């Protein structure tokens, strides 16, 4: 039997005669205003246990959402559950308001309103929702580098609502950075990058706390920098720091989101061997030794397409959000390679090295080394 569709005005008339009007939008959507007298029950909750909210199966029920699609789907679900008098409001709350029918607006404090409005698109996703957004808000991420990779990654982590970003970088803004390091501006040339990053990100999302650390990462301070964080995002541009971060993350059991760029190519992976010894590889499993310099020049020597770090940094931010929320399939045990010239992605499977000097099961942490000397000696 087809579900009856009625106009908002018809719904209002029936409501005044005793019909039950049910707003099936999410709570944050209803906070912006709902039809006066409507019962607010999110569609998922209503469909999961309709009798908890609507005990009388022969009552006249009118379902409304934002535009009419979700209310129709909920009406079909209720009909299948045995409710015999169900209708859907065409045009939903949008049309209800346009027709100037009475609207109720729940009392919310300024902080809650900001939360609902700022993260409204996340709150619509069942995989995120309010619980996931609160989880992001309670998360702390260390971003190493406020340069080409750290810029887009930090931008989107702040926008996504990560509660605290600790950004470590000892460099200052240079004019040559501006081609790709989008956290910075021409007016900030000569300023510490972390201070510039803090200004940009606080302006974007004042809910995210930005901790600016104007230090180079070393064996002496790495564990202090990693203290209390849930995840490390590697935006470093040199091998000694990459090996150091890997070793520290393995020791402390913190996931590491790796990214690297060169000329027109980039790569991304997630190294989580510290939490999954023997089940996931670390950076040393991929690169037991640093490559020779002719195969890995830095950006200042080989150049880099300006948009390339943006692509890789956004992929890193995506992996970070997934890890923090515990959703999807992270790039754990996989290396994603990107070629901007051909616009192609390629994926390589990575296996943990059973003899890895850092992450092999039951192997004691060997201690930090002189990573600059290690890379120089091998090179």
Secondary structure, 3 states (H helix, E strand, C coil): CCCEEECHHHHHHHHHCCCEEEECCCHHHHCCCEECCCEECCHHHHHHCHHHHCCCCCCCEEEECCCCHHHHHHHHHHHHCCCCCEEEECCHHHHHHHCCCCEECCCCCHHHHHHHHHCHHHHCCCCCHHHHHHHHHCCEEEEECCCHHHHHHHHHHHHHCCCEEEEECCCECCHHHHHCCCCCCHHHCCCEHHHHHHHHHHHHCCCCEEEEECCCCCCCCHHHHHCCCCEEEECCCCHHHHHHHHHHHHHHCCEEEEEEEEECEEEEEEECCCCCCCCCCCHHHHCCCCCCHHHCCCHHHHCECCCHHHHHHHHHHHHHHHHHHCCCCCCECEEEEEECCCCEEEEEECCCCCCCCCCCCCCCCCCCCCHHHHHHHHC
